[in-house]
Amino acid sequence: MFLANKKIVVMGVANKKSIAWGCASALKNQGAEIIYTYQNERMKKQILKLTDEGELLVECDVASDESIAAAFKEIEEKIGKIDGLVHAVAFANKEELDGNVSDISRSGYALAQDISSYSLLAVTHHAKPLLNPGSGIVTMTYLGSERAIPNYNMMGIAKASLEAAVRYLAAELASEKIRVNGISAGAIKTLAVTGVKNYDQLIKMSDDRTPDKIGVTIEEVGNACAFLVSELSAGIIGDIIYVDKGVHLT
């Protein structure tokens, strides 16, 4: 197990279908100790259904600098140093996803960028003092960052911003032996995807474009995440790794 005795923070688990849960499961399979963050009490109840007794759950609302600071202070007090961070957090108002991009509201644009992109910078700022040399930070993106995917609109713009943040953070932190990368995952039926209009058509289109006509799973994304968090990926810095079963090829 290549993550034995490593302590990894995972942000964004909503339920057992979450990509973040696929990541947490893969990390645990490789021996890691997981620290879960949750937005509020309602989300905590969902995570408690999945986690083992004794695993640490920490409240962290990424829309609040105070909440982020308090979360990492609690992690430091209870865990000490950590060896990685998985950022699987994103949000946009439903009305900003379909229709015309030129109709996106100023407030909706700011909200999506704040939660989906800026939050990576914010949590990295507070996690950085706790990260051991050799640590990996991994975030989740999607092909809509570089192509105009129907009904993805504002989230595609936010994911493009997130990918730029990955590159700049990677350049900053490489000298501290902290790697930052992103995973561009294929379309998977998660709670987040069900907010996209005609999401079932999006998933079918994605599955049909894979060379073997079988869509990617949260387990496959999770395995790639475990690799990127670990020092096995020491030569990969500031990259976006496609884990979509080849959808990006065509």
C-alpha positions in Angstrom: 0.0 0.0 0.0 1.7 3.1 -1.2 -0.1 5.6 1.1 0.4 3.7 4.3 0.5 6.1 7.3 -0.4 9.1 5.1 -3.0 11.5 6.3 -5.2 13.0 3.5 -8.0 15.6 3.7 -10.9 14.9 1.3 -13.4 17.7 0.6 -16.6 17.3 -1.2 -18.1 13.9 -0.3 -21.9 14.1 -0.7 -22.9 10.5 -0.9 -21.7 7.1 -2.0 -21.9 8.1 -5.7 -19.7 11.2 -5.3 -16.4 11.3 -7.1 -14.9 12.4 -3.8 -16.1 9.2 -2.2 -14.4 7.2 -5.0 -11.2 9.1 -4.2 -11.6 8.6 -0.4 -12.2 4.9 -0.9 -9.1 4.5 -3.1 -7.0 6.4 -0.7 -8.1 4.2 2.1 -7.4 1.1 0.1 -3.8 2.3 -0.2 -3.5 2.7 3.5 -4.3 6.4 4.0 -6.0 7.9 7.0 -8.8 10.2 5.7 -10.0 13.5 7.2 -13.4 14.4 5.8 -14.7 18.0 5.6 -18.4 18.8 5.3 -20.2 22.0 4.5 -23.0 21.9 7.2 -24.8 19.6 9.5 -27.1 18.2 6.8 -24.0 17.1 4.7 -22.4 15.7 7.9 -25.3 13.3 8.3 -24.7 11.9 4.8 -21.0 11.4 5.4 -21.6 9.7 8.7 -23.5 7.0 6.8 -20.3 6.2 4.9 -17.5 6.6 7.2 -16.0 4.3 9.9 -16.2 5.0 13.6 -13.3 7.2 14.7 -12.7 8.8 11.4 -12.3 12.6 11.7 -15.0 14.8 10.2 -14.4 18.6 10.2 -16.9 21.3 9.3 -15.6 23.5 6.5 -17.7 25.9 4.4 -15.5 27.0 1.6 -17.6 30.2 1.1 -16.2 31.4 4.5 -12.6 32.3 5.1 -13.3 32.0 8.9 -14.7 28.5 8.4 -11.7 27.3 6.3 -9.2 28.7 8.9 -11.1 27.1 11.8 -11.2 23.7 9.9 -7.5 23.5 9.3 -6.8 24.7 12.8 -8.9 21.8 14.1 -7.1 19.4 11.7 -3.7 20.6 13.0 -4.8 20.2 16.6 -6.2 16.7 16.2 -4.0 15.3 13.4 -0.9 17.4 13.1 0.8 17.4 9.7 -1.0 16.0 6.6 0.2 14.5 3.4 -2.4 15.5 0.8 -5.6 17.3 0.0 -8.4 16.3 -2.4 -10.5 19.3 -3.5 -13.8 18.1 -5.1 -16.0 21.1 -4.4 -18.0 23.1 -7.0 -21.2 25.0 -7.3 -23.2 27.2 -9.7 -26.8 28.3 -9.7 -28.9 26.0 -11.9 -30.2 28.9 -13.9 -26.6 29.8 -14.9 -26.0 26.4 -16.5 -28.4 26.4 -19.4 -29.7 29.1 -21.8 -27.3 31.8 -23.1 -23.9 32.4 -21.5 -24.4 36.1 -22.3 -27.3 36.0 -19.8 -25.3 34.8 -16.8 -25.8 37.2 -14.0 -22.9 39.0 -12.3 -23.8 37.5 -8.9 -24.1 34.0 -10.4 -20.8 34.3 -12.1 -19.1 35.5 -8.9 -20.7 32.7 -6.8 -19.6 29.9 -9.2 -16.1 31.3 -9.4 -15.9 31.7 -5.6 -17.0 28.1 -4.7 -15.6 26.3 -7.7 -12.3 28.0 -8.3 -11.2 30.4 -5.6 -11.9 27.8 -2.9 -8.9 25.8 -4.1 -6.7 28.9 -3.5 -8.3 29.5 -0.1 -8.0 26.0 1.2 -4.5 25.6 -0.1 -3.5 28.8 1.8 -4.6 27.3 5.1 -3.4 23.7 4.3 0.1 24.7 3.1 1.6 25.0 6.6 0.4 21.5 7.4 1.5 19.7 4.3 4.6 17.5 4.6 7.2 17.6 1.8 6.1 15.1 -0.9 2.4 16.0 -0.5 0.0 16.1 -3.3 -3.0 18.4 -3.9 -5.6 17.2 -6.4 -8.7 18.9 -7.7 -11.5 17.8 -10.0 -12.4 19.4 -13.4 -14.2 18.4 -16.5 -13.9 18.7 -20.3 -16.4 21.6 -20.3 -13.4 23.8 -19.2 -12.1 23.7 -22.8 -15.1 22.8 -24.9 -18.5 24.3 -25.1 -20.6 21.5 -23.5 -24.4 22.0 -23.8 -26.0 23.0 -20.5 -22.6 23.4 -18.7 -22.1 27.1 -19.4 -21.0 28.8 -16.1 -19.5 25.7 -14.7 -17.3 25.3 -17.7 -16.0 28.9 -17.3 -15.4 28.2 -13.6 -13.5 25.0 -14.3 -11.3 26.8 -16.8 -10.4 29.2 -14.0 -9.8 26.3 -11.7 -7.4 24.7 -14.2 -5.4 27.9 -14.4 -5.3 28.0 -10.6 -3.8 24.5 -10.6 -0.9 25.7 -12.9 -0.1 28.8 -10.8 -0.3 26.9 -7.5 1.9 24.2 -8.9 4.5 26.7 -9.9 4.4 28.3 -6.4 4.5 25.2 -4.3 6.9 23.0 -6.3 9.9 24.4 -4.5 8.2 23.3 -1.2 7.9 19.7 -2.6 4.1 20.0 -2.8 2.6 18.9 -6.1 -0.7 20.4 -7.4 -2.6 18.6 -10.2 -6.1 18.2 -11.5 -8.2 15.3 -12.8 -10.5 15.9 -15.7 -13.1 13.2 -15.0 -15.6 11.9 -17.5 -19.3 12.4 -17.0 -20.6 10.3 -14.1 -24.0 10.3 -12.5 -23.3 12.1 -9.3 -25.4 14.5 -7.3 -23.6 17.4 -8.9 -24.3 16.2 -12.5 -28.0 15.8 -11.9 -28.2 19.6 -11.6 -27.2 19.8 -15.3 -30.2 20.0 -17.7 -30.6 16.7 -19.7 -27.7 15.2 -17.7 -28.8 11.7 -18.8 -28.2 12.7 -22.4 -24.8 14.1 -21.4 -23.8 10.9 -19.7 -25.0 8.8 -22.7 -23.1 11.0 -25.1 -20.0 10.7 -23.0 -20.3 6.9 -22.7 -20.8 6.6 -26.5 -17.6 8.5 -27.2 -15.4 6.2 -25.1 -13.5 3.7 -27.3 -15.0 0.8 -25.5 -18.5 2.4 -25.0 -18.3 2.1 -21.3 -18.2 5.1 -19.1 -15.6 5.9 -16.4 -16.4 5.0 -12.8 -15.8 6.8 -9.5 -13.4 4.0 -8.6 -11.3 4.6 -11.6 -11.1 8.3 -10.9 -10.3 7.5 -7.3 -7.4 5.3 -8.3 -5.9 8.1 -10.4 -6.4 10.5 -7.5 -4.5 8.1 -5.1 -1.7 8.0 -7.6 -1.5 11.8 -7.9 -1.6 12.3 -4.1 1.2 9.8 -3.6 4.9 10.3 -4.3 4.6 7.8 -7.2 3.6 10.9 -9.2 6.6 12.9 -8.2 7.3 13.9 -11.8 3.8 15.2 -12.5 3.4 18.9 -11.6 0.7 21.4 -12.6 -1.0 19.0 -15.0 -4.6 18.0 -15.8 -4.9 14.3 -16.1 -7.8 12.9 -18.2 -9.6 10.1 -16.5 -12.6 9.8 -18.9 -12.0 6.6 -20.8 -10.8 8.5 -23.8 -13.7 10.9 -24.3 -11.3 13.8 -24.8 -9.8 12.0 -27.8 -12.6 12.8 -30.2 
